[in-house]
Amino acid sequence: MVNIIMPVKDSLQTAEQAIRAIVASGYTLTVYDDNSTAENAARLDALSAELGISVMHISEQTDHPSPNYRWVLIHTQRECIGSGQHLVIVESDVIVRPSTISTLVQSVRSKVGLVAAVTHNENGDVNFPYDYARRIKQDGSCKKRFSFCCTLLTNEFLRAFDFEQLDPTKNWYDVTISHMSLKLGFDNILQVSNPVLHKPHSSRPWKRLKYTNPLLYYWRKLTQRRDKI
C-alpha cells in the first residue's frame, strides 16, 4: 500500500535513528543515498545488510550533483504508479513513532493529495516547518505550504501530476508540489494529532544560518545559488 523512501546526505547519526524508527514500526524502506561520503555510504550498506532496507546510491545512476530530490521524486513516482502504492517521504532528520505511517494512511480518501504529520521538537512543541500549526487544533484540510518531513503523497495525486514537469533549476519541491495539489483540486491534510520528532537541517547544517545569522544565510543562498525552492 505504501512505498516509504528516505533521501540521505551524510549526517548518519541522525539518519540512522530515522531509519531504525521506520524499521521498528514494521515497514520496509528504501534509502536514496545522495552523494554521501564513501564512509557514510558504506555505513548505509551495512545498515542494509543488518536491517533489510534497500539502499540506492544515486551517484551510480546520475552524475548530477547533490541535491537530487527531483531525480528521486521522478524515480519513485514511476514505481508507485506501476505498483498502485502511495508514496511516503520521511526525511533523514525526522524520527517517526510506531503508529506514524499507519495514521497517515488513515486519512487517504478520494481527492486527497498530501497527508503530513506535524513536526515537534524534543520538548514536544510544534517546530519548523509547521510553526503555523501551533494555532491549529485538529487534523484537517490545510491550504498553507507543506513540507516533505513526513508526508504521504497519494497514488491518485501521483497519477494527476507528472514530476517531470518540476523545475530542474530548483533544489526542493515540497512547496511546489503541495501548491500543485491544491491547484488540481486535491485536499492536503495536516495531522496535528500525529507528531514526529524533527531535528531540522541535520544533513545540511549550513541551512541553520537561517535562524542564527539570516543575513549570511541569504547571502550564501543568493551568491552560491543554494537552497532554491
ROSE-4610 file (N, C-alpha, C; in Angstrom, 1 decimal, always signed):
// ROSE-4610
residu = [M/M/M/V/V/V/N/N/N/I/I/I/I/I/I/M/M/M/P/P/P/V/V/V/K/K/K/D/D/D/S/S/S/L/L/L/Q/Q/Q/T/T/T/A/A/A/E/E/E/Q/Q/Q/A/A/A/I/I/I/R/R/R/A/A/A/I/I/I/V/V/V/A/A/A/S/S/S/G/G/G/Y/Y/Y/T/T/T/L/L/L/T/T/T/V/V/V/Y/Y/Y/D/D/D/D/D/D/N/N/N/S/S/S/T/T/T/A/A/A/E/E/E/N/N/N/A/A/A/A/A/A/R/R/R/L/L/L/D/D/D/A/A/A/L/L/L/S/S/S/A/A/A/E/E/E/L/L/L/G/G/G/I/I/I/S/S/S/V/V/V/M/M/M/H/H/H/I/I/I/S/S/S/E/E/E/Q/Q/Q/T/T/T/D/D/D/H/H/H/P/P/P/S/S/S/P/P/P/N/N/N/Y/Y/Y/R/R/R/W/W/W/V/V/V/L/L/L/I/I/I/H/H/H/T/T/T/Q/Q/Q/R/R/R/E/E/E/C/C/C/I/I/I/G/G/G/S/S/S/G/G/G/Q/Q/Q/H/H/H/L/L/L/V/V/V/I/I/I/V/V/V/E/E/E/S/S/S/D/D/D/V/V/V/I/I/I/V/V/V/R/R/R/P/P/P/S/S/S/T/T/T/I/I/I/S/S/S/T/T/T/L/L/L/V/V/V/Q/Q/Q/S/S/S/V/V/V/R/R/R/S/S/S/K/K/K/V/V/V/G/G/G/L/L/L/V/V/V/A/A/A/A/A/A/V/V/V/T/T/T/H/H/H/N/N/N/E/E/E/N/N/N/G/G/G/D/D/D/V/V/V/N/N/N/F/F/F/P/P/P/Y/Y/Y/D/D/D/Y/Y/Y/A/A/A/R/R/R/R/R/R/I/I/I/K/K/K/Q/Q/Q/D/D/D/G/G/G/S/S/S/C/C/C/K/K/K/K/K/K/R/R/R/F/F/F/S/S/S/F/F/F/C/C/C/C/C/C/T/T/T/L/L/L/L/L/L/T/T/T/N/N/N/E/E/E/F/F/F/L/L/L/R/R/R/A/A/A/F/F/F/D/D/D/F/F/F/E/E/E/Q/Q/Q/L/L/L/D/D/D/P/P/P/T/T/T/K/K/K/N/N/N/W/W/W/Y/Y/Y/D/D/D/V/V/V/T/T/T/I/I/I/S/S/S/H/H/H/M/M/M/S/S/S/L/L/L/K/K/K/L/L/L/G/G/G/F/F/F/D/D/D/N/N/N/I/I/I/L/L/L/Q/Q/Q/V/V/V/S/S/S/N/N/N/P/P/P/V/V/V/L/L/L/H/H/H/K/K/K/P/P/P/H/H/H/S/S/S/S/S/S/R/R/R/P/P/P/W/W/W/K/K/K/R/R/R/L/L/L/K/K/K/Y/Y/Y/T/T/T/N/N/N/P/P/P/L/L/L/L/L/L/Y/Y/Y/Y/Y/Y/W/W/W/R/R/R/K/K/K/L/L/L/T/T/T/Q/Q/Q/R/R/R/R/R/R/D/D/D/K/K/K/I/I/I]
num = [1/1/1/2/2/2/3/3/3/4/4/4/5/5/5/6/6/6/7/7/7/8/8/8/9/9/9/10/10/10/11/11/11/12/12/12/13/13/13/14/14/14/15/15/15/16/16/16/17/17/17/18/18/18/19/19/19/20/20/20/21/21/21/22/22/22/23/23/23/24/24/24/25/25/25/26/26/26/27/27/27/28/28/28/29/29/29/30/30/30/31/31/31/32/32/32/33/33/33/34/34/34/35/35/35/36/36/36/37/37/37/38/38/38/39/39/39/40/40/40/41/41/41/42/42/42/43/43/43/44/44/44/45/45/45/46/46/46/47/47/47/48/48/48/49/49/49/50/50/50/51/51/51/52/52/52/53/53/53/54/54/54/55/55/55/56/56/56/57/57/57/58/58/58/59/59/59/60/60/60/61/61/61/62/62/62/63/63/63/64/64/64/65/65/65/66/66/66/67/67/67/68/68/68/69/69/69/70/70/70/71/71/71/72/72/72/73/73/73/74/74/74/75/75/75/76/76/76/77/77/77/78/78/78/79/79/79/80/80/80/81/81/81/82/82/82/83/83/83/84/84/84/85/85/85/86/86/86/87/87/87/88/88/88/89/89/89/90/90/90/91/91/91/92/92/92/93/93/93/94/94/94/95/95/95/96/96/96/97/97/97/98/98/98/99/99/99/100/100/100/101/101/101/102/102/102/103/103/103/104/104/104/105/105/105/106/106/106/107/107/107/108/108/108/109/109/109/110/110/110/111/111/111/112/112/112/113/113/113/114/114/114/115/115/115/116/116/116/117/117/117/118/118/118/119/119/119/120/120/120/121/121/121/122/122/122/123/123/123/124/124/124/125/125/125/126/126/126/127/127/127/128/128/128/129/129/129/130/130/130/131/131/131/132/132/132/133/133/133/134/134/134/135/135/135/136/136/136/137/137/137/138/138/138/139/139/139/140/140/140/141/141/141/142/142/142/143/143/143/144/144/144/145/145/145/146/146/146/147/147/147/148/148/148/149/149/149/150/150/150/151/151/151/152/152/152/153/153/153/154/154/154/155/155/155/156/156/156/157/157/157/158/158/158/159/159/159/160/160/160/161/161/161/162/162/162/163/163/163/164/164/164/165/165/165/166/166/166/167/167/167/168/168/168/169/169/169/170/170/170/171/171/171/172/172/172/173/173/173/174/174/174/175/175/175/176/176/176/177/177/177/178/178/178/179/179/179/180/180/180/181/181/181/182/182/182/183/183/183/184/184/184/185/185/185/186/186/186/187/187/187/188/188/188/189/189/189/190/190/190/191/191/191/192/192/192/193/193/193/194/194/194/195/195/195/196/196/196/197/197/197/198/198/198/199/199/199/200/200/200/201/201/201/202/202/202/203/203/203/204/204/204/205/205/205/206/206/206/207/207/207/208/208/208/209/209/209/210/210/210/211/211/211/212/212/212/213/213/213/214/214/214/215/215/215/216/216/216/217/217/217/218/218/218/219/219/219/220/220/220/221/221/221/222/222/222/223/223/223/224/224/224/225/225/225/226/226/226/227/227/227/228/228/228/229/229/229]
x = [+0.8/+0.0/+0.9/+2.0/+2.9/+4.3/+4.9/+6.4/+7.1/+7.8/+8.4/+9.9/+10.2/+11.6/+12.2/+13.5/+14.3/+15.5/+15.5/+16.8/+17.8/+19.0/+20.0/+21.3/+21.8/+23.0/+23.8/+24.7/+25.6/+24.7/+25.2/+24.5/+24.0/+24.9/+24.5/+24.0/+24.5/+24.0/+22.5/+22.0/+20.6/+19.9/+20.4/+19.8/+19.6/+20.6/+20.4/+19.3/+19.1/+17.9/+16.6/+16.6/+15.4/+15.1/+16.2/+16.0/+15.5/+16.1/+15.7/+14.3/+13.9/+12.5/+11.5/+11.7/+10.8/+10.8/+12.0/+12.1/+11.4/+11.5/+10.9/+9.4/+8.9/+7.4/+6.8/+7.7/+7.3/+7.2/+7.8/+7.7/+9.0/+8.9/+10.2/+10.5/+11.8/+12.2/+13.3/+13.2/+14.3/+15.0/+16.3/+17.1/+17.8/+17.7/+18.4/+19.6/+20.7/+22.0/+22.4/+22.3/+22.5/+24.0/+24.9/+26.3/+26.9/+26.6/+27.3/+28.7/+29.5/+30.9/+31.0/+32.2/+32.4/+32.2/+32.6/+32.5/+31.0/+30.2/+28.8/+28.0/+28.4/+27.8/+28.0/+29.2/+29.5/+28.6/+28.4/+27.6/+26.2/+25.7/+24.3/+24.2/+25.2/+25.2/+25.2/+26.0/+26.0/+24.6/+23.9/+22.6/+21.6/+21.8/+21.0/+21.1/+22.3/+22.6/+22.0/+22.1/+21.6/+20.1/+19.5/+18.0/+17.1/+17.7/+16.9/+16.3/+16.8/+16.4/+17.1/+16.5/+17.1/+17.9/+19.0/+19.8/+20.2/+19.8/+20.2/+21.2/+22.4/+23.4/+23.1/+22.6/+22.3/+23.5/+24.7/+25.9/+26.1/+25.5/+25.6/+24.6/+23.6/+22.6/+22.7/+23.3/+23.4/+24.6/+25.2/+26.4/+25.9/+24.6/+24.1/+24.5/+25.0/+25.4/+24.3/+24.5/+23.5/+23.1/+21.8/+20.7/+20.0/+19.5/+18.9/+17.5/+16.8/+15.4/+14.5/+14.7/+13.9/+14.0/+15.3/+15.5/+14.8/+14.9/+14.3/+12.8/+12.2/+10.7/+10.2/+10.9/+10.6/+10.7/+11.8/+12.0/+10.9/+10.6/+9.7/+8.2/+7.9/+6.6/+6.3/+7.2/+7.0/+6.8/+7.6/+7.4/+6.0/+5.6/+4.3/+3.1/+3.2/+2.1/+2.1/+3.2/+3.2/+2.7/+2.9/+2.5/+1.2/+0.7/-0.6/-0.4/+0.8/+1.1/+1.1/+0.9/+1.1/+2.6/+3.1/+4.5/+4.6/+5.4/+5.6/+7.1/+7.3/+8.6/+8.9/+9.9/+10.4/+11.8/+12.1/+13.4/+14.3/+15.6/+16.6/+16.8/+16.1/+16.2/+14.8/+14.0/+12.7/+12.6/+12.2/+12.0/+10.6/+10.1/+8.7/+8.4/+7.1/+6.6/+6.1/+5.8/+5.4/+4.1/+3.2/+1.9/+1.9/+3.0/+3.0/+2.5/+3.1/+2.8/+1.3/+0.9/-0.5/-1.5/-1.1/-2.0/-2.1/-1.0/-1.1/-2.0/-1.9/-2.7/-4.2/-4.6/-6.0/-6.7/-5.9/-6.6/-6.7/-6.2/-6.3/-7.8/-8.2/-9.6/-9.5/-10.6/-10.7/-10.4/-9.6/-9.3/-8.5/-7.8/-6.7/-5.4/-4.6/-3.3/-2.2/-2.0/-1.0/-1.5/-0.9/-1.2/+0.2/+0.2/+1.5/+1.4/+2.4/+2.5/+3.1/+2.6/+3.1/+4.5/+5.4/+6.7/+6.8/+7.5/+7.7/+9.2/+9.6/+11.0/+11.1/+12.2/+12.4/+11.6/+11.1/+10.3/+8.8/+8.5/+7.1/+6.3/+7.1/+6.4/+6.5/+5.5/+5.5/+6.7/+7.4/+8.6/+8.6/+9.7/+9.8/+9.7/+9.0/+8.4/+6.9/+6.4/+5.0/+4.6/+5.4/+5.2/+3.8/+3.2/+1.8/+0.8/+1.2/+0.2/+0.0/+0.8/+0.5/-0.9/-1.5/-2.8/-3.9/-3.5/-4.5/-4.8/-6.0/-6.4/-6.7/-7.1/-7.4/-7.0/-6.9/-6.5/-7.5/-7.0/-7.9/-7.2/-8.0/-7.5/-6.8/-5.7/-4.9/-4.4/-4.5/-4.1/-2.7/-2.1/-0.7/+0.3/+1.5/+2.5/+2.9/+3.1/+3.5/+5.0/+5.6/+6.9/+6.9/+8.1/+8.2/+8.8/+8.8/+9.4/+8.9/+7.6/+7.0/+5.6/+5.6/+4.4/+4.1/+2.8/+2.3/+1.7/+2.1/+1.6/+0.7/-0.6/-1.5/-1.2/-1.6/-1.4/-2.3/-3.5/-4.3/-3.6/-3.0/-2.3/-1.1/-0.3/+0.8/+0.4/-0.8/-1.2/-1.7/-1.9/-2.5/-1.4/-0.3/+0.8/+2.1/+2.6/+3.9/+5.1/+5.9/+7.0/+8.1/+8.0/+8.9/+8.8/+7.6/+7.4/+8.0/+8.6/+9.3/+10.5/+10.7/+11.7/+13.1/+13.9/+15.2/+16.2/+15.9/+16.9/+16.7/+15.6/+15.4/+16.0/+16.1/+16.7/+15.6/+14.5/+13.5/+12.1/+11.2/+9.9/+8.7/+8.9/+7.7/+6.7/+7.2/+6.2/+5.5/+6.3/+5.7/+4.7/+5.0/+4.1/+2.8/+3.0/+1.8/+0.9/+1.5/+0.6/+0.0/+0.7/+0.1/-1.1/-0.9/-2.0/-3.3/-3.2/-4.4/-4.9/-4.0/-4.4/-5.2/-4.8/-5.5/-6.8/-7.2/-8.4/-8.4/-7.2/-7.0/-7.0/-7.3/-7.1/-5.8/-5.1/-3.9/-4.3/-4.0/-4.4/-3.2/-3.3/-2.2/-2.7/-2.0/-2.4/-1.6/-2.3/-1.7/-1.7/-2.5/-2.5/-1.5/-0.7/+0.3/+1.7/+2.2/+3.5/+4.7/+5.7/+7.0/+8.1/+9.2/+10.4/+11.2/+11.4/+12.1/+13.4/+14.6/+15.8/+16.3/+15.8/+15.9/+17.4/+17.5/+18.7/+19.9/+19.7/+20.8/+21.8/+21.2/+22.1/+22.7/+22.2/+22.8/+22.9/+23.9/+24.0/+24.1/+24.6/+24.7/+23.3/+22.3/+20.9/+20.4/+21.1/+20.7/+21.0/+21.9/+22.2/+20.9/+19.8/+18.6/+18.1/+18.4/+17.9/+19.0/+20.2/+21.3/+21.9/+22.0/+22.6/+21.9/+20.7/+19.9/+20.6/+21.3/+22.0/+23.0/+23.8/+24.8/+24.1/+23.0/+22.2/+21.8/+21.1/+20.5/+21.6/+22.8/+23.9/+24.4/+24.6/+25.0/+24.0/+22.7/+21.6/+21.6/+21.9/+21.9/+23.1/+24.3/+25.6/+26.0/+25.6/+26.0/+24.9/+23.8/+22.6/+22.2/+22.1/+21.8/+20.3/+19.8/+18.5/+17.4/+17.3/+16.3/+15.0/+14.0/+12.7/+11.7]
y = [-1.2/+0.0/+1.3/+1.2/+2.4/+2.1/+3.0/+2.9/+4.0/+3.6/+4.6/+4.8/+6.1/+6.4/+7.5/+7.5/+8.5/+8.9/+10.2/+10.7/+11.0/+10.6/+10.7/+11.4/+12.4/+13.0/+13.2/+12.2/+12.2/+12.3/+13.0/+13.1/+11.8/+10.8/+9.4/+9.1/+9.9/+9.7/+9.9/+11.0/+11.3/+10.4/+10.2/+9.4/+7.9/+7.4/+6.0/+5.9/+6.9/+6.9/+6.9/+7.7/+7.9/+6.5/+5.9/+4.6/+3.5/+3.4/+2.4/+2.6/+3.8/+4.1/+3.5/+3.7/+3.2/+1.7/+1.1/-0.4/-1.0/-0.3/-0.7/-0.7/+0.2/+0.3/-0.7/-1.6/-2.7/-2.5/-1.4/-1.1/-1.3/-1.6/-1.6/-0.2/+0.0/+1.3/+1.3/+2.3/+2.5/+3.8/+3.7/+4.9/+5.3/+6.6/+7.1/+8.0/+7.4/+8.0/+9.0/+10.3/+11.4/+11.9/+11.1/+11.5/+11.8/+10.9/+10.9/+10.6/+10.8/+10.4/+8.9/+8.4/+7.0/+6.2/+6.8/+6.2/+6.1/+7.1/+7.1/+6.2/+6.2/+5.3/+3.8/+3.5/+2.2/+1.8/+2.8/+2.6/+2.3/+2.9/+2.7/+1.3/+0.8/-0.6/-1.6/-1.2/-2.1/-2.2/-1.0/-1.0/-1.8/-1.7/-2.5/-4.0/-4.5/-5.9/-6.2/-5.3/-5.6/-5.5/-4.5/-4.2/-4.7/-5.0/-5.4/-4.3/-3.1/-1.9/-2.0/-1.3/-1.1/+0.2/+0.2/+1.4/+1.6/+2.8/+3.1/+4.3/+4.1/+5.2/+6.0/+7.2/+8.0/+8.3/+8.3/+8.6/+7.5/+6.3/+5.2/+5.4/+6.3/+6.5/+7.8/+8.8/+10.1/+10.8/+11.7/+12.5/+13.9/+14.1/+15.4/+15.6/+16.8/+17.0/+17.0/+16.7/+16.8/+18.3/+18.5/+17.6/+17.1/+15.9/+15.2/+14.8/+15.8/+15.5/+15.3/+16.0/+15.9/+14.4/+14.0/+12.6/+11.6/+11.7/+10.8/+10.8/+12.0/+12.1/+11.4/+11.7/+11.1/+9.6/+9.1/+7.7/+7.0/+7.5/+6.9/+7.0/+8.2/+8.3/+7.2/+6.9/+5.8/+4.5/+4.2/+3.0/+2.9/+4.0/+4.0/+3.8/+4.5/+4.4/+2.9/+2.3/+1.0/+0.0/+0.2/-0.7/-0.4/+0.8/+1.3/+1.7/+2.0/+2.4/+3.9/+4.3/+5.7/+5.9/+7.1/+7.4/+8.1/+7.6/+8.2/+8.7/+10.0/+10.5/+10.8/+10.3/+10.6/+11.1/+12.3/+12.9/+12.4/+12.5/+11.8/+12.5/+13.7/+14.3/+14.2/+13.2/+13.0/+11.6/+11.5/+10.3/+10.0/+8.9/+8.6/+7.8/+7.7/+6.9/+5.5/+4.5/+3.2/+3.3/+4.3/+4.4/+5.5/+6.2/+7.3/+7.0/+6.0/+5.7/+5.2/+4.3/+3.8/+4.9/+5.9/+7.0/+7.9/+8.1/+8.9/+8.2/+6.9/+6.1/+6.3/+6.4/+6.5/+7.7/+8.8/+10.0/+9.9/+8.8/+8.7/+8.5/+9.3/+9.1/+9.8/+9.7/+10.4/+11.9/+12.4/+13.8/+14.3/+13.5/+13.9/+13.8/+14.8/+14.8/+14.5/+15.2/+15.0/+14.8/+14.0/+13.9/+14.0/+15.0/+15.2/+15.1/+14.6/+14.6/+15.9/+16.5/+17.7/+17.4/+18.4/+18.2/+18.8/+18.1/+18.6/+18.6/+19.4/+19.4/+18.4/+18.3/+17.3/+17.6/+18.9/+19.2/+19.0/+18.5/+18.2/+19.4/+20.5/+21.7/+21.6/+22.2/+22.3/+23.1/+22.6/+23.4/+23.5/+24.1/+24.3/+22.9/+22.8/+23.9/+24.2/+23.6/+23.7/+24.7/+25.7/+26.7/+27.2/+27.4/+27.9/+26.9/+25.6/+24.7/+24.8/+25.7/+25.9/+26.4/+27.0/+27.6/+26.6/+25.5/+24.5/+23.4/+23.2/+22.3/+20.9/+20.7/+19.3/+19.0/+17.7/+17.2/+17.8/+18.1/+18.5/+19.2/+19.6/+20.2/+21.5/+21.7/+22.9/+23.4/+24.7/+25.4/+26.0/+26.0/+26.5/+25.5/+26.0/+25.2/+24.0/+22.8/+21.6/+21.3/+20.5/+20.1/+18.6/+18.0/+16.6/+15.9/+16.6/+16.0/+14.6/+14.4/+13.1/+13.2/+12.9/+13.2/+12.1/+11.8/+10.8/+11.5/+11.1/+11.6/+10.4/+10.7/+9.6/+9.2/+8.0/+7.4/+8.2/+8.7/+9.5/+10.8/+11.4/+12.7/+12.3/+11.3/+10.9/+10.7/+10.2/+10.0/+11.3/+12.3/+13.6/+14.6/+14.5/+15.5/+14.8/+15.0/+14.4/+15.2/+14.5/+15.2/+15.6/+15.1/+15.5/+17.0/+17.6/+19.0/+19.9/+19.3/+20.0/+20.8/+22.0/+22.9/+22.3/+21.9/+21.3/+22.3/+23.6/+24.5/+24.7/+24.1/+24.2/+23.0/+23.2/+22.1/+21.3/+22.0/+21.4/+21.6/+20.7/+20.7/+20.6/+20.6/+20.4/+21.5/+22.7/+23.8/+23.8/+23.5/+23.5/+22.4/+21.2/+20.1/+20.2/+20.8/+21.0/+22.0/+23.1/+24.0/+23.4/+22.6/+22.0/+21.0/+20.4/+19.5/+20.3/+21.5/+22.3/+22.8/+23.2/+23.8/+22.7/+21.5/+20.4/+19.9/+20.6/+20.3/+19.3/+18.9/+18.0/+18.7/+18.0/+18.5/+18.0/+18.9/+18.5/+18.4/+17.3/+17.0/+17.1/+18.0/+18.1/+17.4/+16.4/+15.7/+16.2/+17.2/+17.8/+16.8/+15.7/+14.7/+13.6/+13.7/+12.7/+13.2/+13.6/+14.3/+13.4/+14.0/+13.3/+14.2/+13.6/+14.4/+14.9/+16.3/+16.8/+17.5/+17.2/+17.8/+18.6/+19.8/+20.5/+20.6/+20.3/+20.6/+19.8/+18.6/+17.8/+17.4/+17.2/+16.8/+17.9/+19.1/+20.3/+21.4/+21.3/+22.3/+23.7/+24.1/+25.5/+26.2/+25.4/+26.0/+26.5/+26.1/+26.6/+28.1/+28.6/+30.0/+30.8/+30.2/+31.0/+31.5/+30.8/+31.2/+31.9/+31.6/+32.2/+33.4/+33.4/+34.5/+34.7/+35.2/+35.2/+36.0/+37.0/+37.8/+36.9/+36.2/+35.3/+34.2/+33.6/+32.6/+33.1/+34.3/+34.7/+35.2/+35.6/+36.0/+34.7/+33.6/+32.4/+31.8/+31.9/+31.4/+32.1/+33.5/+34.3/+34.1/+34.2/+34.2/+32.8/+31.8/+30.4/+29.6/+30.3/+29.6/+28.4/+28.5/+27.3/+27.4/+26.3/+26.2/+26.8/+26.5/+27.0/+26.2/+26.9/+26.3/+26.6]
z = [+0.0/+0.0/+0.0/+0.6/+0.7/+0.3/-0.4/-0.7/+0.1/+1.1/+2.0/+1.6/+1.4/+1.0/+1.9/+1.9/+2.7/+2.0/+1.5/+0.9/+2.1/+1.9/+2.9/+2.3/+3.0/+2.6/+3.9/+4.2/+5.3/+6.6/+7.6/+8.9/+9.4/+9.4/+9.6/+11.0/+12.0/+13.4/+13.5/+12.9/+12.9/+11.9/+10.7/+9.7/+10.2/+10.9/+11.4/+12.4/+13.3/+14.2/+13.4/+12.3/+11.5/+10.8/+10.3/+9.6/+10.5/+11.7/+12.7/+13.2/+13.3/+13.7/+12.7/+11.5/+10.4/+10.4/+10.5/+10.5/+11.8/+12.9/+14.1/+14.1/+13.2/+13.1/+12.1/+11.6/+10.8/+9.3/+8.8/+7.4/+6.7/+5.4/+4.6/+4.2/+3.8/+3.5/+2.4/+1.5/+0.5/+0.8/+1.0/+1.3/+0.0/-0.3/-1.5/-1.0/-1.2/-0.8/-1.8/-1.4/-2.3/-2.2/-2.7/-2.7/-1.3/-0.4/+0.9/+0.8/+1.8/+1.8/+1.6/+1.2/+1.0/+2.3/+3.4/+4.7/+5.1/+4.9/+5.2/+4.2/+3.0/+2.0/+2.4/+2.9/+3.4/+4.6/+5.5/+6.7/+6.3/+5.3/+4.8/+4.2/+3.5/+3.0/+4.2/+5.3/+6.4/+7.1/+7.1/+7.7/+6.8/+5.5/+4.6/+4.9/+5.1/+5.4/+6.8/+7.8/+9.1/+9.2/+8.6/+8.8/+7.7/+6.5/+5.4/+4.6/+4.8/+4.0/+2.6/+1.7/+0.3/+0.3/-0.3/-0.4/-1.9/-2.4/-3.8/-3.7/-4.3/-4.3/-5.6/-5.5/-6.6/-7.5/-7.0/-7.8/-8.8/-8.6/-9.6/-10.7/-10.6/-11.5/-12.3/-11.7/-12.4/-11.8/-12.7/-12.2/-11.8/-11.7/-11.2/-9.8/-9.4/-8.0/-7.1/-5.8/-4.8/-4.6/-4.3/-4.0/-5.3/-5.2/-6.3/-6.0/-5.4/-5.0/-6.2/-7.3/-8.5/-9.0/-9.1/-9.6/-8.8/-7.5/-6.6/-6.8/-6.9/-7.0/-8.3/-9.4/-10.7/-10.6/-10.1/-10.0/-9.2/-8.0/-7.1/-7.6/-8.3/-8.8/-9.8/-10.7/-11.6/-10.9/-9.9/-9.2/-8.5/-7.9/-7.2/-8.2/-9.3/-10.3/-10.8/-11.0/-11.5/-10.5/-9.3/-8.2/-7.5/-7.8/-7.2/-5.8/-5.4/-4.0/-3.8/-2.5/-2.1/-1.8/-2.0/-1.7/-0.3/+0.6/+1.8/+1.9/+2.1/+2.2/+3.7/+4.2/+5.6/+5.4/+5.8/+5.7/+6.8/+6.5/+7.4/+8.7/+9.0/+10.3/+11.0/+10.6/+11.2/+11.8/+13.1/+13.8/+14.0/+13.3/+13.4/+14.6/+14.9/+16.0/+15.4/+16.2/+15.7/+14.9/+15.2/+14.5/+13.5/+13.2/+12.3/+10.9/+10.3/+8.9/+8.8/+9.6/+9.5/+9.8/+10.6/+10.8/+9.6/+8.9/+7.6/+6.7/+6.6/+5.6/+5.9/+7.2/+7.6/+7.0/+6.6/+6.1/+4.5/+3.9/+2.4/+2.0/+1.1/+0.5/-0.8/-1.6/-2.9/-2.8/-3.7/-3.8/-2.6/-2.0/-1.0/-1.8/-1.7/-2.4/-1.5/-0.4/+0.5/+1.9/+2.7/+4.2/+4.9/+5.8/+6.5/+8.0/+8.6/+10.1/+10.6/+11.6/+12.1/+12.8/+12.8/+13.4/+14.8/+15.7/+17.0/+17.3/+18.3/+18.8/+19.9/+20.5/+21.6/+22.9/+23.0/+24.1/+23.9/+22.7/+22.3/+21.8/+21.4/+20.9/+19.3/+18.7/+17.2/+16.8/+15.8/+15.3/+13.8/+13.3/+11.8/+11.1/+10.0/+9.2/+9.4/+10.5/+10.7/+11.9/+12.0/+13.1/+13.1/+12.0/+11.9/+12.5/+12.7/+13.2/+14.7/+15.3/+16.8/+17.0/+15.9/+16.0/+15.5/+15.1/+14.5/+15.6/+15.9/+17.0/+16.6/+15.3/+14.9/+13.5/+13.2/+11.9/+10.8/+9.7/+8.6/+7.5/+6.5/+5.3/+5.6/+4.9/+5.2/+3.9/+3.7/+2.5/+2.6/+3.7/+3.8/+3.3/+3.1/+2.5/+3.4/+2.7/+3.4/+3.1/+4.0/+3.8/+3.6/+3.2/+3.0/+4.2/+5.3/+6.5/+6.8/+6.8/+6.9/+6.3/+5.0/+4.2/+3.2/+3.1/+2.2/+1.0/-0.2/-1.5/-2.0/-2.2/-2.6/-4.0/-4.3/-5.7/-6.6/-6.2/-7.1/-7.5/-6.5/-6.9/-7.8/-7.5/-8.3/-9.8/-10.0/-11.4/-12.0/-11.2/-11.7/-12.1/-11.6/-11.8/-12.1/-13.3/-13.7/-13.1/-12.3/-11.7/-12.7/-13.9/-15.0/-15.2/-14.8/-15.0/-14.0/-12.9/-11.9/-12.4/-12.0/-12.5/-12.1/-13.1/-12.8/-12.2/-12.2/-11.6/-10.1/-9.6/-8.1/-7.4/-6.1/-5.2/-4.5/-4.1/-3.2/-3.8/-3.6/-4.3/-3.4/-2.1/-1.2/-1.4/-1.4/-1.6/-3.0/-4.0/-5.4/-5.4/-4.9/-5.0/-4.2/-2.9/-2.1/-2.7/-3.3/-4.0/-5.3/-6.0/-7.2/-6.8/-5.7/-5.2/-5.0/-4.4/-4.2/-5.6/-6.4/-7.7/-8.5/-8.4/-9.1/-8.4/-7.3/-6.7/-5.6/-5.1/-4.0/-2.7/-1.6/-0.3/+0.3/+1.0/+1.8/+3.2/+3.8/+5.2/+6.1/+7.1/+8.2/+9.4/+9.9/+11.1/+12.3/+13.0/+14.2/+15.3/+15.2/+16.3/+16.0/+15.0/+14.6/+14.5/+15.7/+15.6/+15.4/+14.8/+14.6/+15.1/+15.6/+16.1/+14.9/+14.8/+13.7/+14.3/+13.7/+14.0/+12.8/+12.6/+11.3/+10.8/+9.5/+8.7/+9.3/+9.8/+10.3/+9.1/+7.9/+6.8/+6.1/+6.3/+5.6/+6.7/+7.6/+8.7/+8.3/+7.2/+6.8/+6.8/+6.6/+6.5/+7.8/+8.9/+10.2/+10.4/+9.5/+9.5/+9.3/+8.7/+8.5/+9.8/+11.0/+12.3/+13.1/+12.9/+13.7/+13.1/+11.7/+11.0/+9.6/+9.6/+8.4/+7.3/+7.6/+6.5/+5.8/+6.5/+5.9/+5.1/+5.7/+5.0/+3.7/+3.6/+2.4/+1.4/+1.9/+1.1/+0.4/+1.1/+0.5/-0.5/-0.1/-0.9/-2.3/-2.2/-3.4/-4.3/-3.6/-4.4/-4.8/-4.0/-4.3/-5.0/-5.2/-5.8/-5.1/-3.8/-3.0/-2.4/-2.1/-1.4/-2.2/-3.5/-4.4/-4.2/-3.8/-3.5/-4.6]
